[in-house]
Amino acid sequence: KKRVDDDMSSQCLVTAKSLSLSLAPPRAPPVNSSHQNLLRGKDPSNGFLVTTNNNREYGDYTKRQQQHYSTSAYQKGVTTRQDDNTQLRQLLQNTHHNNRPQHHPHLGPTSDHRSTQLVFGTLIPQWFQNKIRDNGKFRSIVDGLVLTSVPGLVLTQPTACRNFLSLRRQGVEVAYGLHPMQRLDLFLPDGGEGDIRGFVFFVHGGAWGSGKKWMYRLLAQPFLQAKMAIAIVGYRTYPDANVPQQIQDLEMAMETLAVEYPHLLHHHHQPVVPTMDSSSAETTTTNNWKGVTLIGHSSGAHIAMLLLVAQIERQIKLHPLPTATNDTTNTNTTNSKTTTTPTTPTTTTTKNTPPTIQFNNFIGLSGPYSINHHFDYEAMRGLEEISPLKPACGHTRRSFTHYSPALRLRSLLPSMRNRKLTMRDVSLPPNILLMHGMEDDVVPFTSTSEAAAIVRSCGVGVEDCVEYYLPKVGHAEVVMELMMGGT
């Protein structure tokens, strides 16, 4: 962690693009609104007002409220919502004409997403976008675009192509379900099972509706070089599965690994190496076991974090609420009560539950952890109707909140408090690293900063939840750097 902090202190993270992304929706007024036009130095009368009248969720309430005001003693001296809108628009226009504000320097150029707004917001009708999203054609198009990049990769990265073919022969495909997508590729280092120093469980991205495990095969290379086994997990993508079903697929993959390959998830194969500390002249023992690590990229990071929260939810339900008798017993035996915190990953089982994996570490790469905010961002880009986000995450704002892992973790605090549990008592990994490129225009870096703040507000220490930002790095580059031999 000290090396990470030292690296970040020497980097300049602020660029024109990162500043623009930091003020992307929902942190800035919506596109083409009066407020945003004013910030861009335009006439605000050409945009729509952002008020409760424009919000369908509160529209009925506003109408009832106005009827109540018009037929009661509140009639005198009470302005209607329409009066408020008129006053607000007049205020914005006066501000524009009197001050002549210049374009806000941090909002960036208006052409950033003009092409996607034109194509998906104007040219392609909504019904057609929904159709190709829901019948799987969107997935075929996106995966096909990945295939078209292969010839260029062969010419520019011949070493990577050779490694890709070599890994194909080295990996073992494991089926954990009946669906063709319910497969994972398992890779072991050259030294065999006796020299494994850790295990990686990788969940690929693809906007919940695309991506295949073979596309991320090169990601195994740096971990194999570090003597770590890795499972690259495929899962059903939309429209074959929504987010809850995708989490179920990950749990099935974990159960399969815990049953068929439990020896890969422990450090008993790693020999203990005696060392001599020169300052104290005392003999100590260390080993190179790096634990079991859960890694996800993009939407894979989102469902991976949701997977951890789902594990915690089950743990809380299995933990009984304290009774008056238990409280008295605990009070009388406070000095004798002990707590244990797992320090190594194991294949854990409880009564009537299948075996699973307990993770030591979680690494989230460029994840959209707030579904509400990411939907607003996709709407700004004009992609909200063709993106699988909305159907995969339940269509409604309430569902979006439920499938936002950091917020869902925070919602568990009352139940944990009632059972006298802390974050150290549940299966949240003790080491969390959230990484993001500062110039990621697919998922803005603010997604990581917000999620980290919420996780730490749940009682996780700053040292246990680390943020790491990469300057001048976009969305795909974060994982491509690992695949192409970076560190």
TORVO-580616 format. One record per residue (C-alpha): residue in three letters; x, y, z. Coordinates in steps of 0.25 Angstrom, whole numbers, padded with zeros to 4 digits, always signed. Example, Ala and Ser with C-alpha at 12.3 -4.5 7.8 and 13.67 -1.06 7.14 Angstrom:
BEGIN
ALA+0049-0018+0031SER+0055-0004+0029
# end
This chain:
BEGIN
LYS+0000+0000+0000LYS+0012+0009+0003ARG+0016+0007-0012VAL+0002+0011-0017ASP+0002+0023-0009ASP+0016+0028-0013ASP+0012+0025-0028MET-0001+0034-0027SER+0007+0045-0020SER+0016+0047-0032GLN+0004+0046-0042CYS-0004+0058-0048LEU-0018+0053-0048VAL-0025+0066-0053THR-0027+0068-0068ALA-0037+0075-0076LYS-0044+0062-0079SER-0044+0057-0064LEU-0050+0070-0060SER-0061+0069-0070LEU-0064+0055-0066SER-0064+0059-0051LEU-0076+0069-0055ALA-0083+0058-0063PRO-0098+0055-0060PRO-0103+0054-0049ARG-0093+0064-0043ALA-0097+0074-0054PRO-0110+0079-0059PRO-0116+0070-0070VAL-0112+0072-0085ASN-0120+0083-0092SER-0126+0088-0079SER-0127+0103-0076HIS-0117+0101-0064GLN-0107+0095-0073ASN-0109+0104-0085LEU-0106+0116-0075LEU-0093+0109-0070ARG-0089+0108-0085GLY-0091+0122-0088LYS-0104+0120-0096ASP-0118+0126-0095PRO-0125+0118-0084SER-0139+0120-0090ASN-0135+0110-0101GLY-0135+0098-0090PHE-0145+0091-0081LEU-0146+0094-0066VAL-0142+0083-0056THR-0153+0084-0046THR-0163+0074-0040ASN-0172+0077-0052ASN-0162+0069-0061ASN-0161+0058-0051ARG-0172+0047-0054GLU-0170+0041-0040TYR-0175+0054-0033GLY-0184+0059-0044ASP-0197+0053-0038TYR-0193+0058-0024THR-0191+0072-0030LYS-0205+0073-0036ARG-0212+0068-0023GLN-0204+0079-0016GLN-0208+0090-0025GLN-0222+0086-0024HIS-0222+0086-0009TYR-0216+0100-0009SER-0226+0105-0019THR-0238+0100-0010SER-0233+0103+0004ALA-0229+0115+0013TYR-0215+0114+0006GLN-0221+0120-0006LYS-0216+0134-0003GLY-0201+0137-0003VAL-0198+0123-0008THR-0191+0123-0022THR-0194+0111-0031ARG-0183+0102-0037GLN-0185+0109-0050ASP-0182+0122-0044ASP-0169+0116-0038ASN-0165+0111-0052THR-0167+0125-0058GLN-0159+0132-0047LEU-0148+0122-0049ARG-0147+0123-0064GLN-0148+0139-0063LEU-0136+0138-0052LEU-0128+0129-0061GLN-0130+0139-0073ASN-0127+0151-0065THR-0114+0145-0060HIS-0110+0141-0075HIS-0113+0155-0081ASN-0107+0163-0069ASN-0095+0155-0067ARG-0092+0149-0080PRO-0085+0137-0074GLN-0075+0130-0081HIS-0074+0115-0084HIS-0071+0107-0071PRO-0057+0102-0073HIS-0060+0089-0066LEU-0072+0084-0074GLY-0064+0081-0086PRO-0068+0082-0101THR-0082+0080-0105SER-0078+0070-0116ASP-0072+0059-0106HIS-0084+0050-0108ARG-0091+0057-0119SER-0090+0046-0129THR-0096+0036-0119GLN-0107+0046-0116LEU-0110+0048-0131VAL-0110+0033-0135PHE-0117+0027-0123GLY-0125+0039-0118THR-0130+0043-0132LEU-0127+0034-0144ILE-0130+0020-0138PRO-0144+0019-0132GLN-0146+0015-0118TRP-0154+0002-0121PHE-0143-0003-0130GLN-0132+0000-0120ASN-0140-0008-0109LYS-0143-0019-0119ILE-0128-0022-0123ARG-0125-0021-0108ASP-0135-0031-0103ASN-0133-0041-0115GLY-0118-0042-0113LYS-0114-0035-0126PHE-0107-0024-0118ARG-0099-0035-0111SER-0095-0041-0125ILE-0091-0027-0130VAL-0082-0024-0118ASP-0076-0037-0118GLY-0074-0036-0133LEU-0067-0023-0132VAL-0057-0030-0123LEU-0054-0040-0133THR-0051-0030-0144SER-0040-0024-0135VAL-0033-0038-0136PRO-0025-0035-0149GLY-0020-0022-0144LEU-0015-0029-0131VAL-0008-0040-0139LEU+0000-0029-0146THR+0003-0020-0134GLN+0004-0030-0123PRO+0010-0043-0129THR+0016-0047-0115ALA+0002-0046-0109CYS-0004-0054-0120ARG+0006-0065-0117ASN+0003-0065-0102PHE-0012-0065-0106LEU-0011-0078-0113SER-0002-0084-0103LEU-0012-0081-0092ARG-0023-0088-0100ARG-0015-0101-0099GLN-0011-0098-0084GLY-0025-0095-0079VAL-0036-0105-0075GLU-0051-0102-0077VAL-0060-0105-0065ALA-0075-0106-0067TYR-0082-0101-0054GLY-0096-0101-0061LEU-0104-0106-0072HIS-0105-0093-0080PRO-0093-0092-0091MET-0089-0079-0084GLN-0088-0085-0070ARG-0073-0089-0072LEU-0060-0084-0067ASP-0046-0085-0071LEU-0036-0090-0061PHE-0021-0088-0062LEU-0010-0093-0053PRO+0005-0088-0053ASP+0016-0096-0059GLY+0020-0102-0046GLY+0008-0109-0044GLU-0002-0109-0032GLY+0009-0111-0022ASP+0015-0097-0024ILE+0003-0089-0025ARG+0004-0075-0017GLY-0010-0070-0019PHE-0023-0072-0026VAL-0031-0061-0035PHE-0046-0061-0038PHE-0048-0052-0050VAL-0061-0046-0054HIS-0061-0040-0068GLY-0069-0028-0072GLY-0078-0024-0084ALA-0089-0015-0079TRP-0097-0027-0074GLY-0100-0031-0088SER-0088-0036-0095GLY-0074-0041-0093LYS-0068-0055-0093LYS-0058-0062-0085TRP-0048-0065-0096MET-0047-0050-0099TYR-0040-0048-0086ARG-0031-0060-0087LEU-0018-0052-0087LEU-0021-0047-0074ALA-0016-0060-0068GLN-0002-0058-0072PRO+0003-0048-0061PHE-0004-0056-0050LEU+0002-0069-0055GLN+0016-0062-0056ALA+0014-0059-0041LYS+0011-0074-0038MET-0004-0071-0036ALA-0015-0080-0041ILE-0027-0072-0048ALA-0041-0075-0052ILE-0047-0066-0063VAL-0062-0068-0061GLY-0072-0067-0072TYR-0087-0065-0068ARG-0100-0063-0075THR-0101-0049-0080TYR-0114-0041-0084PRO-0124-0045-0089ASP-0121-0059-0084ALA-0120-0054-0070ASN-0122-0041-0062VAL-0113-0037-0050PRO-0118-0046-0039GLN-0117-0058-0049GLN-0103-0053-0052ILE-0099-0053-0037GLN-0105-0067-0036ASP-0096-0072-0048LEU-0084-0066-0040GLU-0088-0074-0027MET-0090-0087-0035ALA-0076-0085-0041MET-0070-0083-0027GLU-0078-0095-0022THR-0072-0103-0033LEU-0058-0099-0030ALA-0059-0101-0015VAL-0064-0115-0018GLU-0055-0120-0029TYR-0043-0111-0026PRO-0042-0108-0011HIS-0027-0111-0011LEU-0025-0098-0020LEU-0032-0089-0010HIS-0022-0092+0002HIS-0008-0089+0005HIS-0004-0102+0011HIS+0004-0105-0002GLN+0013-0093+0000PRO+0025-0096+0008VAL+0029-0088+0020VAL+0042-0081+0018PRO+0051-0078+0030THR+0057-0064+0030MET+0066-0056+0040ASP+0063-0042+0044SER+0077-0035+0045SER+0072-0024+0054SER+0066-0033+0065ALA+0074-0046+0061GLU+0061-0054+0063THR+0057-0065+0054THR+0043-0062+0047THR+0035-0070+0037THR+0028-0064+0025ASN+0022-0070+0013ASN+0018-0064-0001TRP+0003-0068-0001LYS-0005-0056-0006GLY-0019-0061-0003VAL-0031-0063-0011THR-0035-0050-0019LEU-0048-0046-0026ILE-0045-0037-0038GLY-0056-0031-0047HIS-0055-0021-0058SER-0066-0011-0062SER-0080-0018-0060GLY-0072-0030-0055ALA-0067-0021-0044HIS-0081-0017-0041ILE-0087-0031-0040ALA-0074-0036-0033MET-0077-0026-0022LEU-0091-0029-0021LEU-0087-0044-0019LEU-0079-0040-0007VAL-0091-0032-0001ALA-0100-0044-0004GLN-0091-0053+0004ILE-0092-0043+0016GLU-0107-0043+0015ARG-0107-0058+0016GLN-0098-0058+0028ILE-0106-0047+0035LYS-0119-0056+0033LEU-0112-0068+0039HIS-0108-0060+0051PRO-0119-0060+0062LEU-0124-0047+0068PRO-0119-0046+0082THR-0130-0049+0093ALA-0131-0044+0107THR-0125-0057+0112ASN-0113-0056+0102ASP-0111-0041+0106THR-0110-0045+0121THR-0101-0057+0118ASN-0092-0048+0109THR-0091-0037+0120ASN-0087-0048+0131THR-0076-0054+0122THR-0071-0042+0115ASN-0056-0045+0120SER-0057-0059+0114LYS-0063-0055+0101THR-0054-0057+0089THR-0055-0053+0074THR-0048-0059+0062THR-0046-0053+0049PRO-0042-0062+0037THR-0028-0059+0032THR-0027-0069+0021PRO-0038-0072+0010THR-0045-0085+0012THR-0056-0093+0006THR-0067-0090+0016THR-0079-0097+0019THR-0091-0096+0028LYS-0102-0104+0032ASN-0111-0107+0019THR-0103-0098+0011PRO-0093-0102-0001PRO-0078-0100+0000THR-0073-0086-0005ILE-0061-0078-0005GLN-0057-0067+0005PHE-0048-0056-0002ASN-0036-0049+0004ASN-0036-0038-0006PHE-0045-0031-0015ILE-0040-0022-0027GLY-0050-0014-0035LEU-0046-0009-0048SER-0054+0003-0054GLY-0067-0002-0048PRO-0081+0005-0049TYR-0085+0004-0034SER-0096+0013-0034ILE-0107+0009-0044ASN-0115+0021-0042HIS-0103+0030-0046HIS-0098+0021-0057PHE-0112+0021-0063ASP-0112+0037-0063TYR-0099+0037-0069GLU-0103+0027-0080ALA-0115+0036-0083MET-0106+0048-0085ARG-0099+0040-0095GLY-0112+0035-0102LEU-0110+0021-0099GLU-0120+0018-0088GLU-0130+0010-0098ILE-0120+0001-0105SER-0111-0002-0092PRO-0115-0014-0085LEU-0114-0007-0072LYS-0128-0003-0070PRO-0134-0017-0072ALA-0123-0025-0066CYS-0124-0016-0053GLY-0139-0016-0052HIS-0144-0004-0059THR-0148+0005-0047ARG-0140+0015-0039ARG-0143+0006-0026SER-0137-0006-0033PHE-0125+0002-0038THR-0123+0006-0023HIS-0124-0008-0019TYR-0114-0013-0029SER-0104-0002-0025PRO-0094-0010-0016ALA-0089+0001-0007LEU-0102+0006-0004ARG-0108-0008-0001LEU-0096-0011+0008ARG-0099+0002+0016SER-0114-0002+0017LEU-0109-0015+0024LEU-0104-0007+0036PRO-0117-0007+0044SER-0118-0022+0043MET-0103-0023+0047ARG-0105-0014+0059ASN-0117-0022+0064ARG-0108-0034+0064LYS-0096-0027+0070LEU-0088-0030+0057THR-0077-0022+0051MET-0070-0022+0037ARG-0059-0031+0043ASP-0070-0041+0047VAL-0075-0043+0033SER-0069-0048+0020LEU-0065-0035+0014PRO-0050-0036+0009PRO-0040-0030+0018ASN-0033-0024+0006ILE-0041-0015-0004LEU-0034-0008-0016LEU-0043+0000-0025MET-0036+0005-0038HIS-0040+0015-0049GLY-0035+0022-0060MET-0036+0037-0059GLU-0040+0039-0074ASP-0050+0027-0074ASP-0062+0033-0082VAL-0070+0020-0081VAL-0071+0019-0066PRO-0066+0032-0060PHE-0056+0031-0049THR-0065+0038-0039SER-0072+0024-0038THR-0060+0018-0031SER-0059+0030-0022GLU-0073+0030-0017ALA-0073+0015-0015ALA-0060+0016-0007ALA-0066+0027+0002ILE-0079+0019+0005VAL-0071+0006+0008ARG-0062+0014+0018SER-0075+0020+0024CYS-0079+0006+0028GLY-0067+0004+0037VAL-0056-0001+0027GLY-0043+0006+0030VAL-0036+0015+0020GLU-0024+0005+0020ASP-0034-0006+0017CYS-0041+0001+0005VAL-0031+0007-0004GLU-0034+0016-0017TYR-0024+0016-0028TYR-0026+0026-0040LEU-0018+0024-0053PRO-0015+0037-0060LYS-0019+0039-0075VAL-0024+0025-0075GLY-0038+0021-0081HIS-0048+0010-0079ALA-0042-0002-0086GLU-0027+0002-0084VAL-0028-0002-0069VAL-0030-0017-0073MET-0023-0017-0086GLU-0010-0013-0079LEU-0010-0025-0071MET-0014-0034-0083MET-0002-0028-0092GLY+0008-0030-0081GLY+0007-0018-0073THR+0007-0018-0057
# end
